[in-house]
Amino acid sequence: MHRRDRGTPGWGLADLPDLRGRRVVVTGADAGIGFQMSRMLAGRGATVVLACRDLPLARQAAGRIRADIAAAGRHPVADIRVQHLDLAALASVHAAAEQIRAEHPALDLLINNAGVMRPTESTTEDGFDRTLGVNYLGRFALTGLLLDRLLVSPGSRVIVLSSLAHHVGRIDPVGLAAGCPPFGPASVSGSTGRRQYPASKLAMLMFAFELQRRLAAVGASTIAVAAHPGVARTGLARELPAVMRAFMTDQMSPVMSWLIHSAQAGALAPLRAAVDPTARGGEYYGPDGLFGATGAPAFARAGRAARDRAGQRLLWAESERVTGVRYLLRPATVPPSTADLM
């Protein structure tokens, strides 16, 4: 992936442009970073679809966003919509995509946010490892099912959230074909739970880079941009060991501010990837502070495994096979027919 100058220093909320008329889908938008991104995007006038598994929580989140925007007085009638989406079930992914497609002939942004770290259940409804299924395969399928709605919107973007943890991730795409957790031989040990999350985030980053390459190959104006939030206080902290959770509390924030920041601060890097007019396809954003944990959003470094093109292609092929979702990308000079969009 190409790399440019670090760009605008201190990029922040003041740099968010007017987004009236833009149509956005955010997964996992009922809490944490997804909620903060949705609130900020809607606050600039975007129509935002909160795609979430827990509908009551999603409706509460939508109400909070509407109330915040009305109080600010900028856009008193915020267009916030709620869509059920369970990424642990491909049937739900298909149903959600069908509903979104029915309501939106075109989309400007798809933000693949959120995930699970140590789920209580081991597999998805389709028999995949749950961490891989929720964090990666479900989003791979959703993106493929919504891609034509993005392709018809000039300058649209697919935003893929990864994690600093991808640097220690290991993934064996061939394992998908064998119906095994695709994290390499070490995954059969008792440390599997600690390996699943980094592997899934590595898969997401590989997916972002391969998607961008395929979009560029057909001359699409749609781009794929990746980001990570650094280390943020979100709901994922509940899945950490108790000793680590202690450092994630609000009470510890003055002491740990150099290493842990708020969900709102963590949302800035993916927001920059989503709306910065200078962002290019295949770039990767994250905080610019020590270890990439906190700071202003800037260009981030992707690990060697994430940049392995052969691995990206193999992972893509196996992902299409096991999800049954194929990405039908055509040269941009051939406009899609009505039948293609159904």
TINUTOR-69156 format. One record per residue (C-alpha): residue in three letters; y, z, x. Coordinates in steps of 0.2 Angstrom, whole numbers. Layout:
<node rest="ALA" py="Y" pz="Z" px="X"/>
...
***
This chain:
<node rest="MET" py="0" pz="0" px="0"/>
<node rest="HIS" py="17" pz="-4" px="6"/>
<node rest="ARG" py="30" pz="10" px="10"/>
<node rest="ARG" py="48" pz="10" px="9"/>
<node rest="ASP" py="62" pz="21" px="15"/>
<node rest="ARG" py="61" pz="38" px="6"/>
<node rest="GLY" py="75" pz="33" px="-6"/>
<node rest="THR" py="86" pz="43" px="-16"/>
<node rest="PRO" py="87" pz="61" px="-9"/>
<node rest="GLY" py="86" pz="75" px="-22"/>
<node rest="TRP" py="81" pz="64" px="-37"/>
<node rest="GLY" py="82" pz="74" px="-52"/>
<node rest="LEU" py="85" pz="75" px="-71"/>
<node rest="ALA" py="102" pz="68" px="-69"/>
<node rest="ASP" py="94" pz="52" px="-63"/>
<node rest="LEU" py="84" pz="49" px="-79"/>
<node rest="PRO" py="91" pz="33" px="-88"/>
<node rest="ASP" py="94" pz="30" px="-106"/>
<node rest="LEU" py="77" pz="26" px="-113"/>
<node rest="ARG" py="82" pz="22" px="-131"/>
<node rest="GLY" py="70" pz="8" px="-137"/>
<node rest="ARG" py="56" pz="13" px="-124"/>
<node rest="ARG" py="39" pz="17" px="-131"/>
<node rest="VAL" py="29" pz="30" px="-121"/>
<node rest="VAL" py="11" pz="37" px="-122"/>
<node rest="VAL" py="8" pz="53" px="-113"/>
<node rest="THR" py="-9" pz="61" px="-112"/>
<node rest="GLY" py="-11" pz="80" px="-112"/>
<node rest="ALA" py="7" pz="82" px="-118"/>
<node rest="ASP" py="5" pz="98" px="-128"/>
<node rest="ALA" py="8" pz="109" px="-113"/>
<node rest="GLY" py="12" pz="110" px="-94"/>
<node rest="ILE" py="18" pz="95" px="-85"/>
<node rest="GLY" py="14" pz="83" px="-99"/>
<node rest="PHE" py="25" pz="93" px="-111"/>
<node rest="GLN" py="39" pz="94" px="-99"/>
<node rest="MET" py="38" pz="75" px="-96"/>
<node rest="SER" py="38" pz="71" px="-115"/>
<node rest="ARG" py="52" pz="83" px="-118"/>
<node rest="MET" py="63" pz="74" px="-105"/>
<node rest="LEU" py="58" pz="57" px="-110"/>
<node rest="ALA" py="62" pz="60" px="-128"/>
<node rest="GLY" py="78" pz="69" px="-123"/>
<node rest="ARG" py="84" pz="52" px="-116"/>
<node rest="GLY" py="79" pz="43" px="-133"/>
<node rest="ALA" py="62" pz="36" px="-130"/>
<node rest="THR" py="49" pz="36" px="-143"/>
<node rest="VAL" py="35" pz="47" px="-137"/>
<node rest="VAL" py="17" pz="48" px="-142"/>
<node rest="LEU" py="9" pz="65" px="-138"/>
<node rest="ALA" py="-10" pz="60" px="-136"/>
<node rest="CYS" py="-19" pz="77" px="-136"/>
<node rest="ARG" py="-36" pz="84" px="-140"/>
<node rest="ASP" py="-29" pz="99" px="-149"/>
<node rest="LEU" py="-19" pz="93" px="-164"/>
<node rest="PRO" py="-12" pz="109" px="-169"/>
<node rest="LEU" py="-5" pz="113" px="-152"/>
<node rest="ALA" py="1" pz="95" px="-151"/>
<node rest="ARG" py="11" pz="97" px="-167"/>
<node rest="GLN" py="18" pz="113" px="-161"/>
<node rest="ALA" py="24" pz="104" px="-145"/>
<node rest="ALA" py="32" pz="90" px="-155"/>
<node rest="GLY" py="41" pz="103" px="-166"/>
<node rest="ARG" py="48" pz="111" px="-150"/>
<node rest="ILE" py="53" pz="95" px="-142"/>
<node rest="ARG" py="62" pz="90" px="-158"/>
<node rest="ALA" py="71" pz="107" px="-159"/>
<node rest="ASP" py="76" pz="106" px="-141"/>
<node rest="ILE" py="84" pz="89" px="-143"/>
<node rest="ALA" py="93" pz="93" px="-159"/>
<node rest="ALA" py="100" pz="108" px="-151"/>
<node rest="ALA" py="106" pz="97" px="-136"/>
<node rest="GLY" py="115" pz="86" px="-149"/>
<node rest="ARG" py="110" pz="70" px="-139"/>
<node rest="HIS" py="97" pz="62" px="-151"/>
<node rest="PRO" py="96" pz="73" px="-166"/>
<node rest="VAL" py="82" pz="63" px="-174"/>
<node rest="ALA" py="69" pz="62" px="-160"/>
<node rest="ASP" py="54" pz="50" px="-163"/>
<node rest="ILE" py="40" pz="61" px="-158"/>
<node rest="ARG" py="22" pz="56" px="-164"/>
<node rest="VAL" py="6" pz="65" px="-162"/>
<node rest="GLN" py="-11" pz="56" px="-159"/>
<node rest="HIS" py="-28" pz="64" px="-157"/>
<node rest="LEU" py="-37" pz="60" px="-141"/>
<node rest="ASP" py="-52" pz="68" px="-134"/>
<node rest="LEU" py="-55" pz="61" px="-116"/>
<node rest="ALA" py="-72" pz="68" px="-116"/>
<node rest="ALA" py="-78" pz="56" px="-129"/>
<node rest="LEU" py="-77" pz="37" px="-127"/>
<node rest="ALA" py="-78" pz="36" px="-146"/>
<node rest="SER" py="-62" pz="46" px="-148"/>
<node rest="VAL" py="-54" pz="36" px="-134"/>
<node rest="HIS" py="-57" pz="20" px="-143"/>
<node rest="ALA" py="-51" pz="27" px="-160"/>
<node rest="ALA" py="-35" pz="33" px="-152"/>
<node rest="ALA" py="-32" pz="17" px="-144"/>
<node rest="GLU" py="-35" pz="8" px="-160"/>
<node rest="GLN" py="-22" pz="19" px="-169"/>
<node rest="ILE" py="-9" pz="17" px="-155"/>
<node rest="ARG" py="-12" pz="-2" px="-155"/>
<node rest="ALA" py="-10" pz="-2" px="-174"/>
<node rest="GLU" py="7" pz="7" px="-173"/>
<node rest="HIS" py="14" pz="-1" px="-157"/>
<node rest="PRO" py="13" pz="-20" px="-154"/>
<node rest="ALA" py="21" pz="-16" px="-137"/>
<node rest="LEU" py="21" pz="-1" px="-125"/>
<node rest="ASP" py="33" pz="2" px="-111"/>
<node rest="LEU" py="24" pz="17" px="-102"/>
<node rest="LEU" py="7" pz="25" px="-102"/>
<node rest="ILE" py="7" pz="41" px="-92"/>
<node rest="ASN" py="-11" pz="47" px="-88"/>
<node rest="ASN" py="-7" pz="65" px="-86"/>
<node rest="ALA" py="-17" pz="82" px="-86"/>
<node rest="GLY" py="-36" pz="86" px="-84"/>
<node rest="VAL" py="-48" pz="99" px="-82"/>
<node rest="MET" py="-53" pz="109" px="-66"/>
<node rest="ARG" py="-68" pz="120" px="-70"/>
<node rest="PRO" py="-74" pz="116" px="-88"/>
<node rest="THR" py="-86" pz="127" px="-97"/>
<node rest="GLU" py="-96" pz="112" px="-102"/>
<node rest="SER" py="-105" pz="102" px="-89"/>
<node rest="THR" py="-105" pz="85" px="-97"/>
<node rest="THR" py="-96" pz="74" px="-109"/>
<node rest="GLU" py="-102" pz="67" px="-126"/>
<node rest="ASP" py="-107" pz="52" px="-117"/>
<node rest="GLY" py="-117" pz="61" px="-103"/>
<node rest="PHE" py="-104" pz="60" px="-89"/>
<node rest="ASP" py="-100" pz="74" px="-78"/>
<node rest="ARG" py="-86" pz="83" px="-88"/>
<node rest="THR" py="-73" pz="83" px="-74"/>
<node rest="LEU" py="-76" pz="65" px="-70"/>
<node rest="GLY" py="-76" pz="60" px="-88"/>
<node rest="VAL" py="-60" pz="69" px="-93"/>
<node rest="ASN" py="-50" pz="67" px="-78"/>
<node rest="TYR" py="-55" pz="49" px="-74"/>
<node rest="LEU" py="-67" pz="39" px="-85"/>
<node rest="GLY" py="-58" pz="43" px="-101"/>
<node rest="ARG" py="-41" pz="37" px="-94"/>
<node rest="PHE" py="-49" pz="22" px="-86"/>
<node rest="ALA" py="-55" pz="17" px="-103"/>
<node rest="LEU" py="-39" pz="21" px="-112"/>
<node rest="THR" py="-28" pz="11" px="-100"/>
<node rest="GLY" py="-40" pz="-4" px="-102"/>
<node rest="LEU" py="-39" pz="-3" px="-121"/>
<node rest="LEU" py="-20" pz="-2" px="-121"/>
<node rest="LEU" py="-16" pz="-14" px="-107"/>
<node rest="ASP" py="-12" pz="-29" px="-117"/>
<node rest="ARG" py="1" pz="-19" px="-126"/>
<node rest="LEU" py="9" pz="-15" px="-109"/>
<node rest="LEU" py="8" pz="-33" px="-103"/>
<node rest="VAL" py="18" pz="-40" px="-117"/>
<node rest="SER" py="32" pz="-28" px="-113"/>
<node rest="PRO" py="42" pz="-34" px="-97"/>
<node rest="GLY" py="44" pz="-21" px="-84"/>
<node rest="SER" py="31" pz="-9" px="-92"/>
<node rest="ARG" py="22" pz="4" px="-81"/>
<node rest="VAL" py="5" pz="13" px="-80"/>
<node rest="ILE" py="8" pz="30" px="-72"/>
<node rest="VAL" py="-7" pz="39" px="-64"/>
<node rest="LEU" py="-7" pz="57" px="-60"/>
<node rest="SER" py="-17" pz="62" px="-45"/>
<node rest="SER" py="-16" pz="78" px="-35"/>
<node rest="LEU" py="-15" pz="85" px="-17"/>
<node rest="ALA" py="-33" pz="89" px="-19"/>
<node rest="HIS" py="-38" pz="71" px="-18"/>
<node rest="HIS" py="-36" pz="73" px="1"/>
<node rest="VAL" py="-52" pz="83" px="1"/>
<node rest="GLY" py="-61" pz="73" px="-12"/>
<node rest="ARG" py="-77" pz="64" px="-9"/>
<node rest="ILE" py="-84" pz="51" px="-21"/>
<node rest="ASP" py="-99" pz="39" px="-21"/>
<node rest="PRO" py="-96" pz="25" px="-34"/>
<node rest="VAL" py="-114" pz="20" px="-33"/>
<node rest="GLY" py="-119" pz="37" px="-40"/>
<node rest="LEU" py="-111" pz="31" px="-57"/>
<node rest="ALA" py="-124" pz="17" px="-58"/>
<node rest="ALA" py="-138" pz="30" px="-55"/>
<node rest="GLY" py="-131" pz="42" px="-69"/>
<node rest="CYS" py="-127" pz="55" px="-56"/>
<node rest="PRO" py="-111" pz="64" px="-52"/>
<node rest="PRO" py="-103" pz="52" px="-40"/>
<node rest="PHE" py="-97" pz="64" px="-28"/>
<node rest="GLY" py="-109" pz="61" px="-14"/>
<node rest="PRO" py="-125" pz="71" px="-8"/>
<node rest="ALA" py="-115" pz="87" px="-6"/>
<node rest="SER" py="-113" pz="88" px="-25"/>
<node rest="VAL" py="-130" pz="94" px="-28"/>
<node rest="SER" py="-126" pz="111" px="-19"/>
<node rest="GLY" py="-119" pz="127" px="-28"/>
<node rest="SER" py="-102" pz="121" px="-23"/>
<node rest="THR" py="-102" pz="107" px="-35"/>
<node rest="GLY" py="-88" pz="115" px="-46"/>
<node rest="ARG" py="-76" pz="115" px="-31"/>
<node rest="ARG" py="-79" pz="97" px="-27"/>
<node rest="GLN" py="-78" pz="89" px="-44"/>
<node rest="TYR" py="-59" pz="91" px="-47"/>
<node rest="PRO" py="-54" pz="84" px="-30"/>
<node rest="ALA" py="-66" pz="69" px="-32"/>
<node rest="SER" py="-59" pz="65" px="-49"/>
<node rest="LYS" py="-41" pz="65" px="-43"/>
<node rest="LEU" py="-47" pz="54" px="-28"/>
<node rest="ALA" py="-54" pz="42" px="-41"/>
<node rest="MET" py="-38" pz="42" px="-51"/>
<node rest="LEU" py="-28" pz="37" px="-35"/>
<node rest="MET" py="-41" pz="23" px="-31"/>
<node rest="PHE" py="-39" pz="17" px="-48"/>
<node rest="ALA" py="-20" pz="16" px="-47"/>
<node rest="PHE" py="-20" pz="6" px="-32"/>
<node rest="GLU" py="-34" pz="-6" px="-38"/>
<node rest="LEU" py="-25" pz="-8" px="-54"/>
<node rest="GLN" py="-9" pz="-13" px="-46"/>
<node rest="ARG" py="-18" pz="-26" px="-35"/>
<node rest="ARG" py="-26" pz="-34" px="-50"/>
<node rest="LEU" py="-9" pz="-34" px="-60"/>
<node rest="ALA" py="0" pz="-42" px="-45"/>
<node rest="ALA" py="-14" pz="-55" px="-43"/>
<node rest="VAL" py="-10" pz="-62" px="-60"/>
<node rest="GLY" py="9" pz="-61" px="-59"/>
<node rest="ALA" py="11" pz="-47" px="-72"/>
<node rest="SER" py="27" pz="-38" px="-73"/>
<node rest="THR" py="18" pz="-22" px="-78"/>
<node rest="ILE" py="15" pz="-11" px="-63"/>
<node rest="ALA" py="4" pz="4" px="-59"/>
<node rest="VAL" py="13" pz="19" px="-50"/>
<node rest="ALA" py="4" pz="35" px="-44"/>
<node rest="ALA" py="11" pz="52" px="-43"/>
<node rest="HIS" py="6" pz="70" px="-40"/>
<node rest="PRO" py="16" pz="86" px="-46"/>
<node rest="GLY" py="13" pz="97" px="-30"/>
<node rest="VAL" py="8" pz="114" px="-34"/>
<node rest="ALA" py="14" pz="119" px="-51"/>
<node rest="ARG" py="12" pz="134" px="-63"/>
<node rest="THR" py="2" pz="126" px="-77"/>
<node rest="GLY" py="-13" pz="129" px="-88"/>
<node rest="LEU" py="-24" pz="124" px="-75"/>
<node rest="ALA" py="-20" pz="140" px="-66"/>
<node rest="ARG" py="-32" pz="149" px="-79"/>
<node rest="GLU" py="-47" pz="140" px="-71"/>
<node rest="LEU" py="-43" pz="147" px="-54"/>
<node rest="PRO" py="-51" pz="162" px="-46"/>
<node rest="ALA" py="-42" pz="178" px="-51"/>
<node rest="VAL" py="-35" pz="181" px="-33"/>
<node rest="MET" py="-27" pz="163" px="-34"/>
<node rest="ARG" py="-20" pz="166" px="-52"/>
<node rest="ALA" py="-11" pz="181" px="-46"/>
<node rest="PHE" py="0" pz="170" px="-35"/>
<node rest="MET" py="4" pz="158" px="-49"/>
<node rest="THR" py="12" pz="171" px="-61"/>
<node rest="ASP" py="31" pz="170" px="-65"/>
<node rest="GLN" py="33" pz="187" px="-57"/>
<node rest="MET" py="28" pz="180" px="-40"/>
<node rest="SER" py="39" pz="165" px="-42"/>
<node rest="PRO" py="53" pz="171" px="-31"/>
<node rest="VAL" py="41" pz="175" px="-17"/>
<node rest="MET" py="30" pz="159" px="-18"/>
<node rest="SER" py="44" pz="147" px="-22"/>
<node rest="TRP" py="41" pz="138" px="-6"/>
<node rest="LEU" py="23" pz="134" px="-11"/>
<node rest="ILE" py="23" pz="135" px="-30"/>
<node rest="HIS" py="36" pz="128" px="-42"/>
<node rest="SER" py="38" pz="127" px="-61"/>
<node rest="ALA" py="30" pz="114" px="-73"/>
<node rest="GLN" py="47" pz="106" px="-75"/>
<node rest="ALA" py="49" pz="104" px="-57"/>
<node rest="GLY" py="31" pz="97" px="-56"/>
<node rest="ALA" py="36" pz="84" px="-69"/>
<node rest="LEU" py="49" pz="76" px="-58"/>
<node rest="ALA" py="38" pz="66" px="-47"/>
<node rest="PRO" py="29" pz="57" px="-61"/>
<node rest="LEU" py="45" pz="55" px="-70"/>
<node rest="ARG" py="53" pz="46" px="-55"/>
<node rest="ALA" py="37" pz="35" px="-54"/>
<node rest="ALA" py="40" pz="31" px="-73"/>
<node rest="VAL" py="58" pz="27" px="-74"/>
<node rest="ASP" py="66" pz="25" px="-57"/>
<node rest="PRO" py="72" pz="7" px="-57"/>
<node rest="THR" py="68" pz="5" px="-38"/>
<node rest="ALA" py="50" pz="10" px="-40"/>
<node rest="ARG" py="37" pz="-3" px="-35"/>
<node rest="GLY" py="19" pz="-5" px="-40"/>
<node rest="GLY" py="7" pz="3" px="-29"/>
<node rest="GLU" py="19" pz="17" px="-23"/>
<node rest="TYR" py="14" pz="36" px="-23"/>
<node rest="TYR" py="26" pz="49" px="-27"/>
<node rest="GLY" py="26" pz="68" px="-24"/>
<node rest="PRO" py="37" pz="83" px="-19"/>
<node rest="ASP" py="45" pz="81" px="-2"/>
<node rest="GLY" py="43" pz="100" px="3"/>
<node rest="LEU" py="31" pz="109" px="15"/>
<node rest="PHE" py="14" pz="102" px="13"/>
<node rest="GLY" py="20" pz="92" px="-2"/>
<node rest="ALA" py="19" pz="107" px="-13"/>
<node rest="THR" py="37" pz="109" px="-19"/>
<node rest="GLY" py="53" pz="99" px="-18"/>
<node rest="ALA" py="62" pz="84" px="-24"/>
<node rest="PRO" py="51" pz="68" px="-28"/>
<node rest="ALA" py="49" pz="56" px="-14"/>
<node rest="PHE" py="36" pz="45" px="-7"/>
<node rest="ALA" py="19" pz="54" px="-4"/>
<node rest="ARG" py="5" pz="50" px="8"/>
<node rest="ALA" py="-12" pz="44" px="1"/>
<node rest="GLY" py="-28" pz="49" px="10"/>
<node rest="ARG" py="-38" pz="37" px="19"/>
<node rest="ALA" py="-52" pz="37" px="6"/>
<node rest="ALA" py="-39" pz="33" px="-8"/>
<node rest="ARG" py="-34" pz="17" px="2"/>
<node rest="ASP" py="-51" pz="11" px="5"/>
<node rest="ARG" py="-51" pz="-6" px="-4"/>
<node rest="ALA" py="-69" pz="-9" px="-4"/>
<node rest="GLY" py="-72" pz="8" px="-12"/>
<node rest="GLN" py="-59" pz="4" px="-25"/>
<node rest="ARG" py="-67" pz="-12" px="-30"/>
<node rest="LEU" py="-84" pz="-4" px="-31"/>
<node rest="LEU" py="-77" pz="11" px="-41"/>
<node rest="TRP" py="-69" pz="-1" px="-53"/>
<node rest="ALA" py="-84" pz="-11" px="-56"/>
<node rest="GLU" py="-95" pz="4" px="-60"/>
<node rest="SER" py="-81" pz="11" px="-71"/>
<node rest="GLU" py="-81" pz="-5" px="-81"/>
<node rest="ARG" py="-100" pz="-4" px="-82"/>
<node rest="VAL" py="-102" pz="14" px="-88"/>
<node rest="THR" py="-87" pz="14" px="-100"/>
<node rest="GLY" py="-90" pz="-3" px="-107"/>
<node rest="VAL" py="-72" pz="-7" px="-105"/>
<node rest="ARG" py="-67" pz="-22" px="-96"/>
<node rest="TYR" py="-50" pz="-27" px="-90"/>
<node rest="LEU" py="-46" pz="-45" px="-95"/>
<node rest="LEU" py="-31" pz="-49" px="-85"/>
<node rest="ARG" py="-25" pz="-67" px="-86"/>
<node rest="PRO" py="-11" pz="-76" px="-76"/>
<node rest="ALA" py="6" pz="-71" px="-83"/>
<node rest="THR" py="10" pz="-89" px="-86"/>
<node rest="VAL" py="-2" pz="-90" px="-100"/>
<node rest="PRO" py="5" pz="-80" px="-115"/>
<node rest="PRO" py="-8" pz="-69" px="-124"/>
<node rest="SER" py="-12" pz="-76" px="-141"/>
<node rest="THR" py="-12" pz="-66" px="-157"/>
<node rest="ALA" py="-31" pz="-64" px="-156"/>
<node rest="ASP" py="-30" pz="-57" px="-139"/>
<node rest="LEU" py="-20" pz="-43" px="-145"/>
<node rest="MET" py="-32" pz="-37" px="-159"/>
***
